[in-house]
């Protein structure tokens, strides 16, 4: 179960990063598209969009690896945290896909 959750968390995180990149890579005439997460927005301003997304993916990988390997936390807590790490980016992907559809941004344009 925890392995499946970890794979879901990493997959949804990668999908979130990809769709975020598609939304933010270039301005869309007539629209203000921005990163809603203030910490991520700061990171993108600091190191750039692509580097910020790679850094965020690396942090997610480290967090998931820690949760899978650590014996410091109770198993129920690590499972719950993995659920959160899967649900949050899944919700972001849904939001990003909605924005992309409304703005006419294709997945692979």
C-alpha positions as CSV (number, residue, x, y, z in Angstrom):
1,X,0.0,0.0,0.0
2,X,2.7,2.5,0.9
3,X,4.7,1.7,-2.3
4,X,1.5,2.4,-4.4
5,X,0.9,5.6,-2.5
6,X,4.6,6.6,-3.0
7,X,4.3,5.9,-6.8
8,X,1.1,7.9,-7.0
9,X,2.6,10.8,-5.1
10,X,5.6,10.9,-7.4
11,X,3.5,10.4,-10.5
12,X,1.0,13.2,-9.6
13,X,3.9,15.4,-8.6
14,X,5.5,14.9,-12.0
15,X,2.2,15.6,-13.7
16,X,1.7,18.7,-11.6
17,X,5.2,20.0,-12.5
18,X,4.6,19.3,-16.2
19,X,1.2,21.0,-16.3
20,X,2.5,23.9,-14.2
21,X,5.4,24.3,-16.7
22,X,2.9,24.3,-19.6
23,X,0.8,27.0,-17.9
24,X,3.6,29.3,-16.8
25,X,6.3,28.8,-19.6
26,X,5.0,31.8,-21.6
27,X,2.5,34.6,-21.2
28,X,-1.0,34.1,-22.5
29,X,-2.3,37.3,-24.2
30,X,-5.2,38.8,-22.2
31,X,-4.7,36.6,-19.1
32,X,-2.7,36.7,-15.9
33,X,-1.5,33.2,-15.2
34,X,0.5,32.8,-12.0
35,X,1.6,30.2,-9.5
36,X,-0.9,30.1,-6.6
37,X,1.5,28.5,-4.1
38,X,3.5,31.5,-2.6
39,X,6.5,29.3,-1.7
40,X,6.7,27.8,-5.2
41,X,6.2,31.2,-6.8
42,X,9.2,32.5,-4.7
43,X,11.3,29.5,-5.8
44,X,10.4,30.1,-9.5
45,X,11.4,33.8,-9.2
46,X,14.6,32.8,-7.4
47,X,15.9,30.0,-9.5
48,X,13.7,30.1,-12.6
49,X,10.7,28.0,-13.6
50,X,12.4,24.9,-14.9
51,X,15.0,24.8,-12.2
52,X,12.4,25.4,-9.5
53,X,10.3,22.5,-10.8
54,X,13.3,20.2,-10.9
55,X,14.2,21.2,-7.3
56,X,10.6,20.6,-6.2
57,X,10.6,17.2,-7.8
58,X,13.9,16.3,-6.1
59,X,12.4,17.5,-2.7
60,X,9.3,15.3,-3.3
61,X,11.5,12.3,-4.1
62,X,13.6,12.9,-0.9
63,X,10.4,13.2,1.2
64,X,8.8,10.1,-0.3
65,X,12.1,8.2,0.2
66,X,12.3,9.3,3.8
67,X,8.7,8.3,4.5
68,X,9.3,4.8,2.9
69,X,12.5,4.2,4.7
70,X,12.2,5.9,8.1
71,X,11.4,4.1,11.2
72,X,11.2,7.4,13.2
73,X,7.5,7.9,12.5
74,X,4.6,5.5,13.1
75,X,3.6,3.6,10.1
76,X,0.1,5.1,10.1
77,X,1.5,8.6,10.1
78,X,3.8,7.8,7.2
79,X,0.9,6.3,5.3
80,X,-1.2,9.4,6.0
81,X,1.6,11.7,4.8
82,X,2.0,9.7,1.6
83,X,-1.8,10.1,1.0
84,X,-1.4,13.8,1.4
85,X,1.6,13.9,-0.9
86,X,-0.5,12.1,-3.5
87,X,-3.8,14.1,-3.1
88,X,-2.3,17.6,-3.1
89,X,-0.6,17.4,-6.5
90,X,-3.5,15.5,-8.0
91,X,-5.7,18.4,-7.1
92,X,-3.2,20.8,-8.6
93,X,-3.1,18.7,-11.9
94,X,-6.9,19.0,-12.1
95,X,-6.7,22.8,-11.6
96,X,-3.9,23.1,-14.1
97,X,-5.7,21.1,-16.7
98,X,-8.8,23.2,-16.2
99,X,-6.7,26.4,-16.7
100,X,-5.1,24.9,-19.8
101,X,-8.4,24.0,-21.3
102,X,-9.8,27.5,-20.6
103,X,-6.8,29.2,-22.1
104,X,-6.4,26.9,-25.0
105,X,-3.0,25.6,-23.9
106,X,-2.4,22.1,-25.3
107,X,-0.6,19.4,-23.5
108,X,2.1,19.1,-26.1
109,X,2.0,22.3,-28.2
